[in-house]
Amino acid sequence: MTAKAKITISRRTLLAGASGTLIASRAWAQQPSEVKVGLLVPISGLYARPGTVMREGAEMAVDHINAQGGIKALGGAKLKLVVLDSGDTTEKAKNAAQRMVAQETDLVAASGAYLSSFTLAVTEVTERASLPVLTLSYSDLITDRGFKYVFQTAATAGSQARQALPQIIKLAETASGKRPKTVAILTDNTGASIASAKAMREGLLAENQLQLIVDETFTPPLADATSLVQKIRSAKPDLLFFLPTVISDAKLLLEKMNEFGLGQGKIPTISFGIAIAEPDMLQTVSPELLQGVLTCVASWGAKGHEALIAELKTRYKEPWMTQNAISTYGDMWVIKDALEKAGKADRVAVGEALRTMDAGPSKYYPLGEIKFDEKGRRVGAGMTIVQWQSGVPVTVFPPQLALAQPFWPKN
């Protein structure tokens, strides 16, 4: 090889290297400095309190993710949380979703929307926009519609009822020495409550040899609980399944039950959802009245979350970590993992990453995997039973996550 040929090859090599470096630097320069993630929850109106707690959980997660280096597959891009107010009606929630997809066109995913009825309306909008949405809402209908961009991190209401009922019966038998035979259902007509009651009415109670002797549905907010509680008092069921979603309704019903001599364990009371375990309950209801009340929820601050619970208390003055905080915290981490898998800040790619994700055992939701089935339901999703004990609702089931042992109220 001549000296001239060697020089020509060297020049080509240098040019090729420079071109590769230029392409790499351009690709790096094109990486976003931030990636927007939406949170569509009620910040105003009747449900502002749980929506605020969801925002707190999301803020904590985004701060933790960014402090640990952001999205590494995107050159360390930081997550930016965009909070949108769903309001306190289905129509307001749908309108907020329409504004979200129209105005926040660079969102890659979102979490929301608290009540199942809100989530059903919101996801009709986000599905058309191919925007992935993670939700803790319970209704089975949410993921029964064949949507590709809706992911349910919580066990569905039907699944929670199926998981919870045998545990409640076992607890009752162990504590009282006898098996409950009759039950009453007192529920509002919101999506998650209806779904939980539907599963019990349509076979679950019969499968567990329980007879339904009172079945009442009301529209929130309640003005007067007298007639509802009178029916419970007359029937004297062994168990009361108590499904309000509005804190004021839960307070009103409990106070009326106590007035009629049914409170403080006279009729064991089991709820579904978090209204009965919100911190606001203690503003007008005494800890003694709440003692022993159980509620079955999708998630709760549990064993392994102690540091997060402590941070939430310090940072936001929250007395405990409800499902709204811990589940929304988890949602941000799932979105982060999906972005790492997708390798780009693109909502369609993030949706595909969520559908094909297999990120191992769940850390922030009870039991199961960070993996979604063909409907968009989290694989193996468990549920949590929380009980009021000495003025605090604590996780008592499943055993591996429990922070206290359950007990049965004494008659």
Phi and psi in degrees as a GROMACS rama.xvg file:
@    title "Ramachandran Plot"
@    xaxis  label "Phi"
@    yaxis  label "Psi"
@TYPE xy
-75.7114  163.163  THR-2
-63.1362  -36.3018  ALA-3
-64.6346  -40.5188  LYS-4
-65.4696  -41.2361  ALA-5
-60.2915  -42.2897  LYS-6
-63.4468  -41.0397  ILE-7
-62.2628  -45.1639  THR-8
-62.7943  -42.5876  ILE-9
-61.4406  -41.7631  SER-10
-63.3022  -41.0247  ARG-11
-63.4277  -40.5599  ARG-12
-63.0125  -43.8564  THR-13
-63.5257  -42.5816  LEU-14
-64.3894  -41.7699  LEU-15
-63.2006  -42.0618  ALA-16
-64.3442  -42.35  GLY-17
-64.2102  -39.9759  ALA-18
-63.4544  -42.7356  SER-19
-62.6324  -41.1938  GLY-20
-64.3177  -40.2929  THR-21
-63.8524  -43.7988  LEU-22
-62.2462  -44.4735  ILE-23
-62.7633  -42.5022  ALA-24
-68.4607  -35.1882  SER-25
-64.6101  -43.7641  ARG-26
-60.6335  -42.0014  ALA-27
-64.3467  -40.8295  TRP-28
-65.0021  -29.316  ALA-29
-77.8075  -12.8085  GLN-30
-64.2989  135.266  GLN-31
-69.0521  147.971  PRO-32
-81.0559  -22.4742  SER-33
-145.895  154.655  GLU-34
-126.397  126.242  VAL-35
-87.6597  133.349  LYS-36
-125.577  133.347  VAL-37
-92.7331  152.302  GLY-38
-134.333  107.967  LEU-39
-106.957  101.826  LEU-40
-144.109  161.403  VAL-41
-72.088  116.598  PRO-42
-107.571  -14.0165  ILE-43
-130.269  159.859  SER-44
85.7441  -159.083  GLY-45
-59.8082  -31.9804  LEU-46
-109.984  22.5553  TYR-47
-62.1026  -34.983  ALA-48
-62.06  -55.0055  ARG-49
-62.6397  -34.7304  PRO-50
-63.2578  -38.068  GLY-51
-63.5083  -40.7368  THR-52
-67.1162  -36.1014  VAL-53
-62.3227  -41.1666  MET-54
-61.7428  -40.7445  ARG-55
-61.8786  -44.2632  GLU-56
-62.2448  -42.1982  GLY-57
-65.4096  -42.1875  ALA-58
-61.2504  -43.3305  GLU-59
-59.6877  -45.8528  MET-60
-64.164  -45.1604  ALA-61
-61.2448  -42.3409  VAL-62
-61.9309  -42.0337  ASP-63
-66.9142  -42.5454  HIS-64
-62.6427  -46.0867  ILE-65
-66.5677  -37.2253  ASN-66
-66.4074  -25.0681  ALA-67
-94.8683  16.1128  GLN-68
109.159  4.33936  GLY-69
66.5898  -149.431  GLY-70
-90.7159  102.784  ILE-71
-64.1664  -35.2973  LYS-72
-67.5333  -14.8578  ALA-73
-112.671  31.6045  LEU-74
70.587  25.5299  GLY-75
84.584  19.138  GLY-76
-56.6867  140.637  ALA-77
-89.6914  145.7  LYS-78
-76.1378  140.279  LEU-79
-122.452  121.73  LYS-80
-85.578  126.806  LEU-81
-111.866  111.539  VAL-82
-96.9006  129.14  VAL-83
-125.122  140.099  LEU-84
-89.7664  118.331  ASP-85
-82.699  -9.84513  SER-86
70.6174  -160.744  GLY-87
-123.042  19.8405  ASP-88
-136.668  159.961  THR-89
-60.3481  -40.8759  THR-90
-63.9897  -42.7185  GLU-91
-63.6791  -39.8188  LYS-92
-63.903  -43.1362  ALA-93
-63.6505  -43.2495  LYS-94
-62.011  -39.2032  ASN-95
-64.4209  -38.6372  ALA-96
-65.0522  -39.5094  ALA-97
-64.5302  -40.7531  GLN-98
-65.6909  -39.7609  ARG-99
-59.8694  -49.799  MET-100
-72.7377  -25.1193  VAL-101
-80.491  -38.7528  ALA-102
-97.4485  -32.5454  GLN-103
-106.43  66.072  GLU-104
-70.5267  -14.7826  THR-105
-98.6494  10.8273  ASP-106
-64.8584  138.876  LEU-107
-99.1181  -20.133  VAL-108
-169.696  170.236  ALA-109
-149.758  164.059  ALA-110
-126.515  149.037  SER-111
159.076  -172.143  GLY-112
-127.466  28.4179  ALA-113
76.1159  -96.2256  TYR-114
-65.4439  142.493  LEU-115
-59.3593  -38.2707  SER-116
-63.5895  -35.0316  SER-117
-67.0079  -45.8556  PHE-118
-63.6486  -38.7173  THR-119
-59.5052  -43.5635  LEU-120
-71.0808  -44.7218  ALA-121
-61.757  -43.5289  VAL-122
-73.9206  -17.8127  THR-123
-61.432  -36.5904  GLU-124
-78.5964  -48.9864  VAL-125
-67.5465  -29.5912  THR-126
-63.8902  -41.9872  GLU-127
-65.04  -26.5564  ARG-128
-91.4279  4.16057  ALA-129
55.6496  35.3384  SER-130
-98.3735  116.297  LEU-131
-65.1382  134.529  PRO-132
-128.216  127.066  VAL-133
-98.6824  138.053  LEU-134
-141.206  146.18  THR-135
-94.679  -1.04908  LEU-136
-60.4088  148.188  SER-137
-92.428  -29.73  TYR-138
-53.6781  131.958  SER-139
-61.1172  -28.6796  ASP-140
-62.9894  -26.8342  LEU-141
-56.6876  -41.2598  ILE-142
-112.676  24.7574  THR-143
-107.753  10.5075  ASP-144
-104.746  2.81443  ARG-145
77.0934  18.6279  GLY-146
-73.9255  148.732  PHE-147
-97.6952  -16.7613  LYS-148
-118.514  23.3444  TYR-149
-119.107  129.884  VAL-150
-130.552  119.185  PHE-151
-98.2466  108.644  GLN-152
-80.5022  -23.878  THR-153
-87.8965  152.997  ALA-154
-62.2777  142.231  ALA-155
-65.4903  163.71  THR-156
-58.4597  -44.0444  ALA-157
-61.556  -42.7826  GLY-158
-64.8008  -42.0259  SER-159
-61.5172  -42.8341  GLN-160
-62.7223  -41.9675  ALA-161
-64.3726  -38.2062  ARG-162
-73.7452  -37.5696  GLN-163
-78.2099  -40.4125  ALA-164
-58.2156  -46.7674  LEU-165
-60.7559  -34.1543  PRO-166
-68.9867  -38.9715  GLN-167
-64.3361  -44.3019  ILE-168
-63.0279  -42.4274  ILE-169
-63.2992  -41.7753  LYS-170
-62.9048  -43.8048  LEU-171
-62.7153  -44.9165  ALA-172
-63.6096  -44.1402  GLU-173
-63.5094  -41.1401  THR-174
-81.4212  -37.2839  ALA-175
-105.541  -14.2809  SER-176
81.9523  1.7559  GLY-177
-141.052  152.755  LYS-178
-87.2829  131.786  ARG-179
-64.7861  146.068  PRO-180
-119.379  -29.94  LYS-181
-123.986  148.6  THR-182
-137.98  156.335  VAL-183
-120.946  144.852  ALA-184
-116.306  125.77  ILE-185
-127.413  106.649  LEU-186
-135.312  150.747  THR-187
-85.1297  178.433  ASP-188
-104.322  27.3093  ASN-189
-78.6042  161.755  THR-190
-55.965  -49.7223  GLY-191
-66.2346  -41.4716  ALA-192
-63.4482  -45.5201  SER-193
-60.9491  -40.6252  ILE-194
-65.2564  -41.6305  ALA-195
-63.8453  -46.1398  SER-196
-66.8486  -36.6939  ALA-197
-58.7723  -44.7663  LYS-198
-61.8172  -38.4905  ALA-199
-70.8901  -43.3006  MET-200
-64.929  -37.4155  ARG-201
-96.0128  41.9385  GLU-202
127.315  -28.7461  GLY-203
-67.476  -40.9083  LEU-204
-64.1768  -44.6047  LEU-205
-62.5708  -39.9037  ALA-206
-60.2352  -29.4184  GLU-207
-103.367  19.1527  ASN-208
55.3686  43.7743  GLN-209
-116.225  135.976  LEU-210
-101.419  128.17  GLN-211
-86.1366  115.262  LEU-212
-112.703  -15.2525  ILE-213
-137.989  133.063  VAL-214
-142.286  102.468  ASP-215
-126.771  135.073  GLU-216
-123.428  135.935  THR-217
-131.956  162.913  PHE-218
-102.106  124.839  THR-219
-77.4915  153.334  PRO-220
-85.9665  146.592  PRO-221
-73.6524  141.963  LEU-222
-96.1291  -32.4819  ALA-223
-151.949  129.514  ASP-224
-100.787  4.43547  ALA-225
-58.3929  -51.7838  THR-226
-64.757  -36.4528  SER-227
-64.9325  -46.4056  LEU-228
-70.5752  -31.9352  VAL-229
-60.3482  -38.5574  GLN-230
-65.3582  -37.7608  LYS-231
-65.9853  -44.7704  ILE-232
-62.1377  -40.2164  ARG-233
-68.1387  -38.6614  SER-234
-80.6177  -29.4199  ALA-235
52.3796  59.7643  LYS-236
-70.8957  158.414  PRO-237
-73.2389  -30.4804  ASP-238
-136.351  144.379  LEU-239
-116.667  116.703  LEU-240
-90.9684  119.874  PHE-241
-122.124  107.392  PHE-242
-125.061  60.8893  LEU-243
-84.7247  151.957  PRO-244
-114.664  -9.10232  THR-245
-103.69  128.898  VAL-246
-58.0734  -40.7867  ILE-247
-62.5696  -34.6277  SER-248
-68.7368  -42.5481  ASP-249
-60.8982  -43.6669  ALA-250
-61.4249  -48.3158  LYS-251
-60.5365  -44.1196  LEU-252
-66.8119  -44.1141  LEU-253
-63.9127  -41.6488  LEU-254
-64.28  -40.0558  GLU-255
-68.7437  -36.9603  LYS-256
-62.1121  -41.8394  MET-257
-65.7978  -39.6399  ASN-258
-60.7854  -35.8976  GLU-259
-89.8835  7.83869  PHE-260
78.6781  22.4059  GLY-261
-108.536  -5.92499  LEU-262
-81.663  -178.946  GLY-263
53.8079  40.8323  GLN-264
90.1101  1.33642  GLY-265
-60.1593  -41.6391  LYS-266
-121.457  114.797  ILE-267
-54.9939  128.538  PRO-268
-115.844  124.075  THR-269
-123.796  124.143  ILE-270
-106.378  168.695  SER-271
-128.024  131.221  PHE-272
95.4068  175.495  GLY-273
-102.132  -3.26515  ILE-274
-54.4304  -40.0729  ALA-275
-72.2213  -15.6719  ILE-276
-115.751  14.3678  ALA-277
-72.367  146.779  GLU-278
-54.8624  -31.8221  PRO-279
-62.5169  -19.3985  ASP-280
-56.511  -34.368  MET-281
-76.0879  -6.48477  LEU-282
-69.3293  -31.7829  GLN-283
-130.916  -11.6058  THR-284
-110.381  130.807  VAL-285
-73.1153  150.572  SER-286
-57.1286  -32.2049  PRO-287
-63.6877  -38.7844  GLU-288
-68.5238  -31.9733  LEU-289
-85.7527  -16.4963  LEU-290
-52.0481  126.031  GLN-291
88.3115  -13.2178  GLY-292
-64.3236  133.985  VAL-293
-106.283  149.525  LEU-294
-142.465  143.023  THR-295
-102.554  121.813  CYS-296
-132.813  165.705  VAL-297
-69.3285  -34.0819  ALA-298
-162.941  166.191  SER-299
-164.968  159.431  TRP-300
-58.811  125.886  GLY-301
-141.524  -174.42  ALA-302
-57.1819  130.488  LYS-303
101.193  -13.1665  GLY-304
-107.68  12.0053  HIS-305
-55.559  -41.2314  GLU-306
-67.1248  -38.6471  ALA-307
-66.8425  -41.6877  LEU-308
-60.1204  -43.7922  ILE-309
-64.632  -41.0496  ALA-310
-65.6091  -40.8189  GLU-311
-61.6911  -39.1486  LEU-312
-64.5551  -44.8304  LYS-313
-70.7711  -44.9951  THR-314
-77.8783  -39.948  ARG-315
-119.324  1.65926  TYR-316
62.0825  29.4688  LYS-317
-83.346  130.562  GLU-318
-72.4646  -24.8344  PRO-319
-155.308  172.182  TRP-320
-105.611  105.809  MET-321
-79.1183  174.33  THR-322
-60.2639  -30.7788  GLN-323
-62.6277  -39.2113  ASN-324
-76.4334  -49.6744  ALA-325
-70.5782  -37.8928  ILE-326
-69.441  -41.5415  SER-327
-70.3503  -33.7297  THR-328
-57.1775  -48.6722  TYR-329
-61.7418  -37.798  GLY-330
-57.5975  -41.6749  ASP-331
-62.9472  -37.0933  MET-332
-70.2708  -35.877  TRP-333
-65.8043  -42.4118  VAL-334
-62.8853  -39.4023  ILE-335
-59.8686  -46.2733  LYS-336
-63.3404  -37.2235  ASP-337
-66.2018  -38.9403  ALA-338
-64.1878  -40.0307  LEU-339
-61.8107  -40.1106  GLU-340
-71.5255  -41.5474  LYS-341
-68.4644  -37.3927  ALA-342
75.4684  7.73089  GLY-343
-156.446  154.139  LYS-344
-87.3202  72.4359  ALA-345
-135.853  125.772  ASP-346
-63.5204  -36.5517  ARG-347
-66.4475  -42.0295  VAL-348
-65.7918  -38.4326  ALA-349
-65.7619  -40.2677  VAL-350
-59.7495  -44.1466  GLY-351
-65.1117  -38.1972  GLU-352
-63.26  -39.7014  ALA-353
-65.964  -41.382  LEU-354
-64.4095  -30.8288  ARG-355
-106.631  8.19185  THR-356
-67.7665  142.358  MET-357
-146.294  80.8384  ASP-358
-99.8341  15.885  ALA-359
85.5846  -168.156  GLY-360
-60.086  144.712  PRO-361
-72.8183  138.599  SER-362
-103.471  -32.202  LYS-363
-115.382  -1.70043  TYR-364
-124.487  149.83  TYR-365
-70.1961  126.485  PRO-366
60.2611  177.012  LEU-367
75.2393  -168.288  GLY-368
-117.377  164.319  GLU-369
-92.5917  78.3948  ILE-370
-160.079  143.226  LYS-371
-120.342  141.704  PHE-372
-82.2111  -173.71  ASP-373
-65.0464  -19.4125  GLU-374
-87.1611  -16.6275  LYS-375
98.8682  14.5916  GLY-376
-94.4412  139.712  ARG-377
-66.4258  132.036  ARG-378
-70.7951  127.248  VAL-379
73.7318  17.1851  GLY-380
-57.5671  125.982  ALA-381
-97.962  -169.414  GLY-382
-138.021  169.268  MET-383
-123.841  139.13  THR-384
-108.252  127.2  ILE-385
-115.48  142.348  VAL-386
-131.517  137.987  GLN-387
-70.8364  120.526  TRP-388
-136.713  117.243  GLN-389
52.5504  44.9147  SER-390
83.0225  8.29035  GLY-391
-136.482  131.636  VAL-392
-82.6183  117.886  PRO-393
-120.158  151.563  VAL-394
-69.7459  125.218  THR-395
-120.445  -7.0632  VAL-396
-155.865  141.419  PHE-397
-74.1177  158.428  PRO-398
-55.4244  -37.4322  PRO-399
-70.8019  -13.5282  GLN-400
-112.379  -3.40094  LEU-401
-68.4444  140.791  ALA-402
-103.743  -4.52477  LEU-403
-158.211  163.117  ALA-404
-87.7879  139.665  GLN-405
-75.6706  156.605  PRO-406
-138.163  159.951  PHE-407
-101.816  131.016  TRP-408
-56.8481  141.969  PRO-409
-88.5117  135.406  LYS-410
